[in-house]
């Protein structure tokens, strides 16, 4: 099974890959809906922790 043809594997530039990875980058690997679900989950859990700490 071939996922990419050889012509699809060529780099778009000839620069050294080390230059690309030299500085940190902030990227998002999930969509906005997942980010919102995770945010809501953390918010709900934090509320539950605060309630439990008060008891």
C-alpha positions, -999 to 999 in steps of 0.1 A, spaced: 0 0 0 15 33 -11 2 64 7 22 90 -12 37 88 -47 74 96 -50 66 130 -65 44 138 -35 73 132 -11 96 159 -24 103 189 -2 89 223 -12 123 239 -3 159 228 -2 166 243 32 181 221 60 153 206 82 173 216 113 167 253 104 129 246 105 131 229 139 155 254 154 128 276 169 97 264 187 63 267 170 28 267 184 5 245 165 -29 231 170 -35 194 161 -72 193 170 -102 212 158 -121 240 176 -149 218 187 -125 194 205 -107 224 221 -141 236 234 -151 202 248 -117 199 266 -121 234 280 -156 226 292 -143 194 308 -115 211 326 -139 239 338 -164 213 351 -136 193 369 -122 224 385 -156 234 399 -160 199 413 -126 200 429 -134 234 445 -167 220 458 -150 190 473 -123 211 490 -149 232 507 -166 201 523 
